Amino acid sequence: PKILSRAGAGGLWQFMRATGREFGLRQDAYVDERFDPEKSTEAACRYLRQLYNIFGDWEMALASYNAGPGNVKRAMRRSGGSTFWSVYDALPKETRGYVPQFVAMLYMMHYGEDHGIVAQNTQFPTVADTIQVNGYLNLATFASLSGVTMEEIQKLNPQIINTVLPDYT
């Protein structure tokens, strides 16, 4: 969840900063919710739904998620097409690969075992609980008092980018 692209897109869903803010993901000196698996997934679902409503097609929604809706609309104007495959040649090279890769990964997730593709190193979720923080919290102090290491806190909360949480969180 902590991946950052060379273009600055971050998290599992590779949100650019501005798009993340547009979909309600907080980004400041303390947290970057683009790296929060739950919040970023909710935001990605809202964004994909919005793109589907614009284009009426899931492949076009995925293409515009990757390249931006403006680039996809330009590709539609240049090509005269309205489906992914009819605008394919007018799309950026990365986007031409993105949609087929997404479809292939989706297929593999559903039918991988039929083809002998199975996970070798399955990591099971860490047993954890959620606490509500209503004010300033020094995470190093919390770690030392709770018996939870800073490494565990950071692993379970990839959106935290500082050692303290301000009183707004």
Accessible surface in RSA format (square Angstrom, percent):
REM  Atomic radii and reference values for relative SASA: ProtOr
REM  Chains: A
REM  Algorithm: Lee & Richards
REM  Probe-radius: 1.40
REM  Slices: 20
REM RES _ NUM      All-atoms   Total-Side   Main-Chain    Non-polar    All polar
REM                ABS   REL    ABS   REL    ABS   REL    ABS   REL    ABS   REL
RES PRO A   1    67.71  49.4  56.24  51.3  11.47  41.7  56.24  46.4  11.47  71.3
RES LYS A   2   106.90  52.1  90.09  55.3  16.81  40.0  78.16  70.4  28.74  30.6
RES ILE A   3   113.77  64.7 106.12  79.1   7.65  18.4 111.26  80.1   2.51   6.8
RES LEU A   4   102.99  57.4  78.26  56.0  24.73  62.2  78.26  55.0  24.73  66.5
RES SER A   5    37.68  31.8  23.02  30.7  14.66  33.8  31.23  66.5   6.45   9.0
RES ARG A   6   238.23 100.0 190.41  97.1  47.82 113.9  85.88 117.4 152.35  92.3
RES ALA A   7    73.30  67.4  46.41  71.6  26.90  61.2  58.15  81.9  15.15  40.1
RES GLY A   8    27.29  33.7   0.00   N/A  27.29  33.7  24.31  66.7   2.98   6.7
RES ALA A   9     9.68   8.9   9.68  14.9   0.00   0.0   9.68  13.6   0.00   0.0
RES GLY A  10     0.12   0.1   0.00   N/A   0.12   0.1   0.00   0.0   0.12   0.3
RES GLY A  11     0.17   0.2   0.00   N/A   0.17   0.2   0.00   0.0   0.17   0.4
RES LEU A  12    97.30  54.2  69.63  49.8  27.67  69.6  71.94  50.5  25.36  68.2
RES TRP A  13    67.05  26.9  63.26  30.6   3.79   8.9  63.41  33.8   3.64   5.9
RES GLN A  14    66.36  37.1  54.40  39.8  11.97  28.5  46.67  99.3  19.70  14.9
RES PHE A  15     4.13   2.1   2.19   1.4   1.95   5.1   4.13   2.5   0.00   0.0
RES MET A  16    89.31  46.3  88.21  58.4   1.10   2.6  83.57  71.0   5.75   7.6
RES ARG A  17   121.73  51.1 120.09  61.2   1.64   3.9  45.97  62.8  75.76  45.9
RES ALA A  18    66.20  60.9  59.06  91.1   7.14  16.2  60.15  84.7   6.05  16.0
RES THR A  19    30.80  21.9  29.95  30.4   0.85   2.0   6.41   8.6  24.39  36.9
RES GLY A  20     0.00   0.0   0.00   N/A   0.00   0.0   0.00   0.0   0.00   0.0
RES ARG A  21   132.84  55.8 114.34  58.3  18.50  44.0  53.73  73.4  79.11  47.9
RES GLU A  22   123.13  70.7  86.02  65.1  37.11  88.4  44.38  85.9  78.74  64.3
RES PHE A  23    18.90   9.5  14.31   8.9   4.59  11.9  18.75  11.4   0.15   0.4
RES GLY A  24    60.13  74.2   0.00   N/A  60.13  74.2  35.89  98.5  24.25  54.3
RES LEU A  25     5.56   3.1   3.61   2.6   1.95   4.9   4.11   2.9   1.45   3.9
RES ARG A  26   104.61  43.9  94.64  48.2   9.97  23.7  27.14  37.1  77.47  47.0
RES GLN A  27    26.15  14.6   0.73   0.5  25.42  60.5   0.90   1.9  25.25  19.1
RES ASP A  28    53.78  37.7  32.07  31.9  21.70  51.3  41.75  98.3  12.02  12.0
RES ALA A  29    70.38  64.7  50.25  77.6  20.12  45.8  61.05  86.0   9.32  24.7
RES TYR A  30    69.34  32.4  69.34  39.4   0.00   0.0  22.85  17.2  46.49  57.3
RES VAL A  31     5.35   3.5   5.35   4.8   0.00   0.0   5.35   4.7   0.00   0.0
RES ASP A  32     3.62   2.5   3.62   3.6   0.00   0.0   1.14   2.7   2.48   2.5
RES GLU A  33    18.83  10.8  18.83  14.2   0.00   0.0   1.32   2.6  17.51  14.3
RES ARG A  34     4.31   1.8   3.85   2.0   0.46   1.1   0.00   0.0   4.31   2.6
RES PHE A  35    16.27   8.1  15.41   9.5   0.86   2.2  16.21   9.8   0.06   0.2
RES ASP A  36    14.91  10.4  14.91  14.8   0.00   0.0   0.64   1.5  14.27  14.2
RES PRO A  37    49.72  36.2  47.93  43.7   1.78   6.5  48.47  40.0   1.25   7.7
RES GLU A  38   140.18  80.5 134.69 101.9   5.49  13.1  52.52 101.6  87.66  71.6
RES LYS A  39   102.77  50.1  98.75  60.6   4.02   9.6  63.25  56.9  39.52  42.1
RES SER A  40     0.36   0.3   0.36   0.5   0.00   0.0   0.00   0.0   0.36   0.5
RES THR A  41    48.91  34.8  48.91  49.6   0.00   0.0  40.26  54.1   8.65  13.1
RES GLU A  42   110.20  63.3 109.74  83.0   0.46   1.1  32.45  62.8  77.76  63.5
RES ALA A  43     0.00   0.0   0.00   0.0   0.00   0.0   0.00   0.0   0.00   0.0
RES ALA A  44     0.11   0.1   0.11   0.2   0.00   0.0   0.11   0.2   0.00   0.0
RES CYS A  45    63.27  47.9  57.46  64.1   5.82  13.7  18.20  46.1  45.07  48.6
RES ARG A  46    98.33  41.3  94.23  48.0   4.09   9.7  49.74  68.0  48.59  29.5
RES TYR A  47    21.89  10.2  21.89  12.5   0.00   0.0  10.14   7.6  11.75  14.5
RES LEU A  48    22.88  12.7  22.88  16.4   0.00   0.0  22.88  16.1   0.00   0.0
RES ARG A  49   139.47  58.6 138.91  70.8   0.55   1.3  49.41  67.5  90.05  54.6
RES GLN A  50    77.02  43.1  72.92  53.3   4.10   9.8  25.94  55.2  51.08  38.7
RES LEU A  51     0.34   0.2   0.34   0.2   0.00   0.0   0.34   0.2   0.00   0.0
RES TYR A  52    76.03  35.5  75.87  43.2   0.16   0.4  35.51  26.7  40.52  49.9
RES ASN A  53   111.80  77.1  78.83  76.2  32.97  79.4  28.63  68.9  83.17  80.4
RES ILE A  54    81.79  46.5  48.70  36.3  33.09  79.8  55.04  39.6  26.75  72.6
RES PHE A  55    28.86  14.4   4.11   2.5  24.75  64.4   8.59   5.2  20.27  58.0
RES GLY A  56    52.10  64.2   0.00   N/A  52.10  64.2  26.18  71.9  25.91  58.0
RES ASP A  57    43.35  30.4  39.68  39.5   3.67   8.7  10.40  24.5  32.95  32.9
RES TRP A  58   137.59  55.2 133.60  64.7   3.99   9.4 112.84  60.2  24.75  40.1
RES GLU A  59    55.79  32.0  55.10  41.7   0.69   1.6  17.27  33.4  38.51  31.4
RES MET A  60     0.50   0.3   0.50   0.3   0.00   0.0   0.50   0.4   0.00   0.0
RES ALA A  61     0.00   0.0   0.00   0.0   0.00   0.0   0.00   0.0   0.00   0.0
RES LEU A  62    15.23   8.5  15.23  10.9   0.00   0.0  15.23  10.7   0.00   0.0
RES ALA A  63     0.00   0.0   0.00   0.0   0.00   0.0   0.00   0.0   0.00   0.0
RES SER A  64     0.00   0.0   0.00   0.0   0.00   0.0   0.00   0.0   0.00   0.0
RES TYR A  65    28.14  13.1  12.48   7.1  15.65  40.7  12.40   9.3  15.74  19.4
RES ASN A  66    42.14  29.1  13.26  12.8  28.87  69.5   3.52   8.5  38.61  37.3
RES ALA A  67    19.14  17.6   0.44   0.7  18.70  42.5   8.83  12.4  10.32  27.3
RES GLY A  68    21.93  27.0   0.00   N/A  21.93  27.0  20.83  57.2   1.10   2.5
RES PRO A  69    40.67  29.6  40.67  37.1   0.00   0.0  40.67  33.6   0.00   0.0
RES GLY A  70    34.05  42.0   0.00   N/A  34.05  42.0  27.21  74.7   6.84  15.3
RES ASN A  71    53.10  36.6  50.16  48.5   2.94   7.1   4.05   9.7  49.05  47.4
RES VAL A  72     0.00   0.0   0.00   0.0   0.00   0.0   0.00   0.0   0.00   0.0
RES LYS A  73    88.88  43.4  87.60  53.7   1.28   3.0  43.13  38.8  45.75  48.7
RES ARG A  74   106.38  44.7 105.99  54.0   0.39   0.9  35.25  48.2  71.14  43.1
RES ALA A  75     0.01   0.0   0.01   0.0   0.00   0.0   0.01   0.0   0.00   0.0
RES MET A  76    52.14  27.0  48.77  32.3   3.37   8.0  48.07  40.9   4.07   5.4
RES ARG A  77   169.59  71.2 139.41  71.1  30.18  71.9  80.07 109.4  89.51  54.3
RES ARG A  78   157.71  66.2 117.70  60.0  40.01  95.3  74.95 102.4  82.76  50.2
RES SER A  79    50.86  43.0  11.47  15.3  39.39  90.7  21.35  45.5  29.52  41.4
RES GLY A  80    70.73  87.2   0.00   N/A  70.73  87.2  35.35  97.0  35.38  79.2
RES GLY A  81    13.66  16.8   0.00   N/A  13.66  16.8   9.85  27.0   3.81   8.5
RES SER A  82    72.41  61.2  62.36  83.2  10.05  23.1  32.70  69.6  39.71  55.6
RES THR A  83    65.93  46.9  65.93  66.8   0.00   0.0  57.86  77.7   8.08  12.2
RES PHE A  84     0.20   0.1   0.00   0.0   0.20   0.5   0.00   0.0   0.20   0.6
RES TRP A  85   148.16  59.5 129.84  62.8  18.32  43.0 118.55  63.2  29.60  48.0
RES SER A  86    57.59  48.7  31.29  41.8  26.29  60.6  40.64  86.5  16.95  23.7
RES VAL A  87     0.17   0.1   0.00   0.0   0.17   0.4   0.17   0.1   0.00   0.0
RES TYR A  88    69.00  32.2  68.85  39.2   0.16   0.4  32.99  24.8  36.01  44.4
RES ASP A  89   130.04  91.1 106.09 105.6  23.95  56.6  37.81  89.0  92.23  92.0
RES ALA A  90    20.80  19.1   7.18  11.1  13.62  31.0  15.89  22.4   4.91  13.0
RES LEU A  91     4.56   2.5   0.00   0.0   4.56  11.5   0.53   0.4   4.03  10.8
RES PRO A  92    57.05  41.6  44.10  40.2  12.95  47.1  56.46  46.6   0.59   3.7
RES LYS A  93   164.42  80.2 153.66  94.3  10.76  25.6  96.87  87.2  67.55  71.9
RES GLU A  94   118.24  67.9 102.28  77.4  15.96  38.0  55.33 107.0  62.91  51.4
RES THR A  95     1.48   1.1   1.48   1.5   0.00   0.0   0.00   0.0   1.48   2.2
RES ARG A  96    62.22  26.1  61.21  31.2   1.00   2.4   4.80   6.6  57.42  34.8
RES GLY A  97    27.41  33.8   0.00   N/A  27.41  33.8  26.62  73.0   0.79   1.8
RES TYR A  98    56.65  26.5  53.88  30.7   2.78   7.2  43.57  32.7  13.08  16.1
RES VAL A  99     0.75   0.5   0.75   0.7   0.00   0.0   0.75   0.7   0.00   0.0
RES PRO A 100    46.54  33.9  37.55  34.2   9.00  32.7  42.73  35.3   3.81  23.7
RES GLN A 101   119.70  66.9 116.40  85.1   3.30   7.9  39.41  83.9  80.29  60.9
RES PHE A 102    67.15  33.6  61.14  37.9   6.01  15.6  65.48  39.7   1.67   4.8
RES VAL A 103    68.18  44.9  67.63  61.2   0.55   1.3  67.63  58.8   0.55   1.5
RES ALA A 104    58.84  54.1  48.34  74.6  10.50  23.9  55.42  78.0   3.42   9.1
RES MET A 105   103.55  53.6 103.46  68.5   0.09   0.2  78.57  66.8  24.99  33.1
RES LEU A 106    84.21  46.9  82.74  59.2   1.47   3.7  83.55  58.7   0.66   1.8
RES TYR A 107   111.51  52.1 106.22  60.4   5.30  13.8  86.17  64.8  25.34  31.2
RES MET A 108    67.82  35.1  61.91  41.0   5.91  14.1  43.37  36.9  24.46  32.4
RES MET A 109   147.38  76.3 108.28  71.7  39.10  93.1  94.88  80.7  52.50  69.6
RES HIS A 110   128.36  70.2  96.80  67.3  31.56  80.7  61.42  63.3  66.94  77.9
RES TYR A 111   109.13  50.9 107.66  61.3   1.47   3.8  61.90  46.5  47.23  58.2
RES GLY A 112     4.11   5.1   0.00   N/A   4.11   5.1   2.99   8.2   1.13   2.5
RES GLU A 113   142.39  81.8 121.82  92.2  20.57  49.0  35.99  69.6 106.41  86.9
RES ASP A 114   112.08  78.5  73.97  73.6  38.11  90.1  26.19  61.6  85.89  85.7
RES HIS A 115   112.33  61.4  80.05  55.6  32.28  82.6  65.93  67.9  46.40  54.0
RES GLY A 116    62.24  76.8   0.00   N/A  62.24  76.8  33.85  92.9  28.39  63.6
RES ILE A 117    88.39  50.3  79.85  59.5   8.54  20.6  82.99  59.8   5.39  14.6
RES VAL A 118    96.07  63.2  75.99  68.8  20.09  48.4  82.23  71.4  13.85  37.6
RES ALA A 119    83.03  76.3  46.19  71.3  36.84  83.8  57.05  80.3  25.98  68.8
RES GLN A 120   167.97  93.9 130.61  95.5  37.35  88.9  40.64  86.5 127.33  96.6
RES ASN A 121   135.80  93.6 109.90 106.2  25.90  62.4  36.03  86.7  99.76  96.4
RES THR A 122    82.50  58.7  56.68  57.5  25.83  61.5  46.94  63.1  35.56  53.8
RES GLN A 123   148.68  83.1 121.44  88.8  27.24  64.9  45.77  97.4 102.91  78.1
RES PHE A 124   166.56  83.3 145.01  89.8  21.55  56.1 145.17  88.0  21.40  61.2
RES PRO A 125   122.23  89.1  95.24  86.8  26.99  98.1 107.61  88.8  14.62  90.8
RES THR A 126    73.42  52.2  49.23  49.9  24.19  57.7  40.32  54.2  33.10  50.0
RES VAL A 127   149.62  98.5 123.58 111.9  26.04  62.7 129.20 112.3  20.41  55.4
RES ALA A 128    63.54  58.4  21.50  33.2  42.04  95.6  32.34  45.5  31.20  82.6
RES ASP A 129   136.63  95.7 104.63 104.1  32.00  75.7  37.38  88.0  99.25  99.0
RES THR A 130   122.14  86.9  99.18 100.5  22.96  54.7  67.09  90.1  55.05  83.2
RES ILE A 131   104.34  59.4  85.08  63.4  19.26  46.4  89.42  64.4  14.92  40.5
RES GLN A 132   145.91  81.6 118.51  86.6  27.39  65.2  44.48  94.7 101.42  76.9
RES VAL A 133    28.27  18.6  21.79  19.7   6.48  15.6  24.68  21.4   3.59   9.7
RES ASN A 134   126.67  87.4  95.25  92.1  31.41  75.6  35.10  84.5  91.57  88.5
RES GLY A 135    25.65  31.6   0.00   N/A  25.65  31.6  20.26  55.6   5.39  12.1
RES TYR A 136   138.11  64.5 113.19  64.4  24.92  64.8  93.10  70.0  45.01  55.5
RES LEU A 137    38.76  21.6  37.73  27.0   1.03   2.6  38.76  27.2   0.00   0.0
RES ASN A 138    51.32  35.4  47.82  46.2   3.50   8.4   9.09  21.9  42.23  40.8
RES LEU A 139     5.52   3.1   5.52   4.0   0.00   0.0   5.52   3.9   0.00   0.0
RES ALA A 140    53.25  49.0  47.43  73.2   5.82  13.3  48.48  68.3   4.77  12.6
RES THR A 141    70.02  49.8  65.57  66.5   4.45  10.6  47.19  63.4  22.82  34.5
RES PHE A 142    60.82  30.4  56.77  35.2   4.04  10.5  60.51  36.7   0.30   0.9
RES ALA A 143    10.14   9.3   7.06  10.9   3.07   7.0   7.34  10.3   2.79   7.4
RES SER A 144    88.71  75.0  52.53  70.1  36.17  83.3  52.42 111.6  36.29  50.8
RES LEU A 145   149.30  83.1 115.38  82.5  33.92  85.3 117.49  82.5  31.81  85.6
RES SER A 146    52.67  44.5  15.91  21.2  36.76  84.7  26.47  56.4  26.21  36.7
RES GLY A 147    67.68  83.5   0.00   N/A  67.68  83.5  37.94 104.1  29.75  66.6
RES VAL A 148    50.92  33.5  49.13  44.5   1.79   4.3  49.94  43.4   0.98   2.7
RES THR A 149    74.90  53.3  68.22  69.2   6.68  15.9  72.84  97.8   2.06   3.1
RES MET A 150    47.99  24.8  43.82  29.0   4.16   9.9  43.82  37.3   4.16   5.5
RES GLU A 151   136.95  78.6 131.62  99.6   5.33  12.7  44.62  86.3  92.33  75.4
RES GLU A 152    76.95  44.2  75.66  57.2   1.29   3.1  27.93  54.0  49.02  40.0
RES ILE A 153     9.76   5.6   9.09   6.8   0.68   1.6   9.76   7.0   0.00   0.0
RES GLN A 154    88.32  49.4  82.84  60.5   5.48  13.0  23.39  49.8  64.94  49.2
RES LYS A 155   134.19  65.5 110.78  68.0  23.41  55.7  83.91  75.5  50.28  53.6
RES LEU A 156    77.61  43.2  52.19  37.3  25.42  63.9  54.86  38.5  22.75  61.2
RES ASN A 157    44.77  30.9  44.67  43.2   0.10   0.2   0.23   0.6  44.54  43.0
RES PRO A 158     6.56   4.8   5.61   5.1   0.95   3.4   6.56   5.4   0.00   0.0
RES GLN A 159    31.73  17.7  31.73  23.2   0.00   0.0   4.08   8.7  27.65  21.0
RES ILE A 160    18.07  10.3  11.20   8.3   6.87  16.6  11.20   8.1   6.87  18.7
RES ILE A 161    79.70  45.4  43.66  32.5  36.04  86.9  51.89  37.4  27.82  75.5
RES ASN A 162    52.52  36.2  41.81  40.4  10.72  25.8   8.38  20.2  44.14  42.7
RES THR A 163    72.73  51.7  72.69  73.7   0.05   0.1  50.78  68.2  21.95  33.2
RES VAL A 164    27.99  18.4  27.99  25.3   0.00   0.0  27.99  24.3   0.00   0.0
RES LEU A 165    14.02   7.8  14.02  10.0   0.00   0.0  14.02   9.8   0.00   0.0
RES PRO A 166    18.72  13.6  15.25  13.9   3.47  12.6  18.63  15.4   0.09   0.6
RES ASP A 167   105.78  74.1  90.08  89.7  15.70  37.1  20.61  48.5  85.17  84.9
RES TYR A 168    81.81  38.2  50.63  28.8  31.17  81.1  59.42  44.7  22.38  27.6
RES THR A 169    53.93  38.4  24.50  24.8  29.44  70.2  46.32  62.2   7.62  11.5
END  Absolute sums over single chains surface
CHAIN  1 A    11238.6       8947.6       2291.0       6447.2       4791.4
END  Absolute sums over all chains
TOTAL         11238.6       8947.6       2291.0       6447.2       4791.4
